[in-house]
Amino acid sequence: LVGNSRCSGRVEVSHENTWHTVCDAAFDQQDADVVCRELDCGAPVQVLGAAAFGKGDAQMWTQEIQCRGNESQIHFCPTSIHNCSHGTDQELL
């Protein structure tokens, strides 16, 4: 997470040594649960979208994340192709 603390901020993923901001399209409670679990942050308090912490500078992750909620890490979650812009960066609290 990119933000004010280790457990809140804009969601970014590393893929092939490049950081990508995650789109808020279809990002839901199950996705947030997995991210917070992976970062050892407890349960998410709030799932925000529309770049609430500001637009990211990293490349957009063009995959829509579709976690079931029981994955230990976000890279184990299924994905599908989706087009996004930085105005839809995903944030968590």
C-alpha positions as CSV (number, residue, x, y, z in Angstrom):
1,L,0.0,0.0,0.0
2,V,1.2,3.5,-0.8
3,G,0.0,6.1,1.7
4,N,0.3,7.4,5.2
5,S,0.9,4.1,6.9
6,R,1.8,0.5,6.2
7,C,-1.9,-0.5,6.4
8,S,-3.7,2.2,4.5
9,G,-3.2,3.7,1.0
10,R,-3.3,3.1,-2.7
11,V,-3.1,-0.6,-3.6
12,E,-0.1,-1.5,-5.9
13,V,1.2,-4.8,-7.1
14,S,4.7,-5.8,-8.3
15,H,4.8,-7.8,-11.5
16,E,8.0,-8.6,-13.3
17,N,9.9,-6.1,-11.2
18,T,7.5,-3.2,-12.0
19,W,5.0,-1.6,-9.7
20,H,1.4,-1.2,-10.9
21,T,-1.5,0.6,-9.4
22,V,-4.7,-1.5,-9.0
23,C,-7.9,-0.4,-10.6
24,D,-11.0,-0.1,-8.4
25,A,-13.2,-1.9,-11.0
26,A,-14.9,-4.8,-9.1
27,F,-12.4,-4.5,-6.3
28,D,-14.4,-5.7,-3.3
29,Q,-14.3,-6.9,0.3
30,Q,-12.8,-10.2,-0.6
31,D,-9.9,-8.5,-2.5
32,A,-9.4,-6.1,0.4
33,D,-9.4,-9.0,2.9
34,V,-6.6,-10.8,1.0
35,V,-4.4,-7.6,0.7
36,C,-4.8,-6.8,4.4
37,R,-4.1,-10.4,5.4
38,E,-1.0,-10.5,3.2
39,L,0.3,-7.3,4.8
40,D,-0.6,-8.5,8.3
41,C,-2.9,-5.5,8.8
42,G,-6.0,-7.2,10.2
43,A,-9.4,-6.7,8.7
44,P,-9.9,-3.7,6.3
45,V,-11.9,-0.9,7.8
46,Q,-13.0,0.7,4.6
47,V,-12.6,0.0,0.8
48,L,-12.2,3.2,-1.1
49,G,-12.0,3.8,-4.8
50,A,-11.7,6.7,-7.2
51,A,-8.1,7.5,-6.2
52,A,-9.1,8.7,-2.7
53,F,-5.4,8.9,-1.7
54,G,-4.4,10.5,-5.0
55,K,-3.7,9.2,-8.4
56,G,-0.7,6.9,-8.7
57,D,2.3,7.4,-10.9
58,A,3.0,3.7,-11.5
59,Q,1.7,1.8,-14.6
60,M,-1.9,0.7,-14.3
61,W,-2.5,-3.0,-13.6
62,T,-4.8,-4.0,-16.4
63,Q,-6.1,-7.1,-14.6
64,E,-9.3,-7.0,-12.6
65,I,-8.6,-8.9,-9.4
66,Q,-11.2,-11.4,-8.4
67,C,-10.2,-12.9,-5.0
68,R,-12.5,-15.4,-3.3
69,G,-11.3,-14.1,0.0
70,N,-9.4,-17.2,1.3
71,E,-6.1,-16.6,-0.7
72,S,-3.0,-15.9,1.4
73,Q,-1.6,-13.5,-1.2
74,I,-3.1,-11.3,-3.9
75,H,-1.0,-12.9,-6.7
76,F,-3.0,-16.2,-6.0
77,C,-6.3,-14.5,-6.9
78,P,-7.9,-15.0,-10.3
79,T,-7.8,-12.0,-12.7
80,S,-9.3,-10.9,-15.9
81,I,-8.4,-8.1,-18.4
82,H,-9.9,-4.7,-17.7
83,N,-9.1,-1.2,-18.9
84,C,-8.6,1.5,-16.2
85,S,-7.2,5.0,-15.7
86,H,-5.5,6.5,-12.7
87,G,-8.8,8.1,-11.7
88,T,-9.9,4.7,-10.6
89,D,-6.9,3.7,-8.4
90,Q,-8.0,1.5,-5.5
91,E,-7.4,2.5,-1.9
92,L,-7.8,0.8,1.5
93,L,-8.0,1.9,5.1
